[in-house]
Amino acid sequence: MRTVIIYIAAAIAEIAGCFAFWFWYREGKPLLWLLPGMLSLALFGWLLALSPAEYAGRAYAVYGGIYIATTLGWLWAVEGIRPDRWDIIGATVSLVGAAIILLAPRA
């Protein structure tokens, strides 16, 4: 469970950091929006490094599946857009893939 919490926290930090850059560039927000964005992205990197995965590539692969699902939560909670059934199906597929990679029995 701790591993899933680390990945979800990393996803939220990455999404928040990228969202700050999005708002600065796409929405014309002040340059100061970049400071919390950079801090959030640094937090993302640190959190992802806490993953218990043996190899960075596997950590990133598992994270990718969780990231997809978390972004849809962000879409709904922050942007006010409810994910549709295709979003949910896609997120489910990505989470199944992440679980296979994370939980696979390896020697």
N, C-alpha and C positions, 0 to 999 in steps of 0.2 A: 504493500500500500504506500509506503514511503516513496518508492520509486515513481509511482503514478503521480503523487503530489509534487515531486520535483519536476516532472515533465510538464504538468499543468501550470505550475508557477513559472517555469521557463517560457512556456507558450504565452502566458499573459504578459510577461515582461517584454517578450519580443513584439507581440502585437501592439502593446502600448507604445513602445519605442518607435516602431514603424508608423503607427498612427500619428505620433507627434510630427514626424517628418512629412507625412501625407498632409496634415493640416497646414504645416508651414508652406510647403510647395504648392499644393493644389488649392488650398483655401485662402492663401495669402495671409496667414497668421504671422505675428512678429517672429523675428529671428530667435527670440528667447525660447520659443517652443522647442528648439533643437537641444537645449541643455537637458531637460528631463528625458527627451528622447534618447540622447546618448547615454545618460545614466541608466535608463531602463534597458538599453541594449547591452551595456556592460553587465548588468545584473543577470540578464538572459544568459550570457556566455558563462558566467560563474555558476549559475544554477545547472546548466547543462553539463558542466564539468563534474558536478556531483553525482552524475548518473553512475550506477554500479556496473554498467556494461564494460566488458573487457577492452573493447575497441571503439574508437570514436565513430567509425562508420556505422556500427550497429546502434550506438546511442543516438546518432542523428536519424537513422532509419525509423527507430521506434518513436522518437520525438516527432517525426514528420506526420505519423498517423494521429498522434494526440494533438498536434498543432492544427491539423485540419478540423477536427471536431471542436477544438477550443475557439477557432476563428468564427465558427458558426454561432457559438455562444456569444461572442463579442458582437457579431452582426446583429443579433437579437437584442442583447442587453444595452449596448452603447449606441448602435446606429438605428435601432427601432425597426429593423427589418426581420420579420419572422422567416426562418429557413423553410423552404418548401420540401416536398417529399424527396426530390432528387438530391437536395443538399443532405438530407438525413440518410438516404441510401448511400451516397458517396462517403459520408463520414463513418457510417457503419462499416463499410468495406475497408476503409483506411484503418479503423480501430482493430478490426480482425487481423489485418496484416501486421499491425504493430504488435498485437498480442502473440502472434505466431513467432515473430522475431524475438520478442522479449522472453517468452516462456519456453522456447524450444529446448529440448534436452540436448546439451552439448557436453562432450567429454572434456 
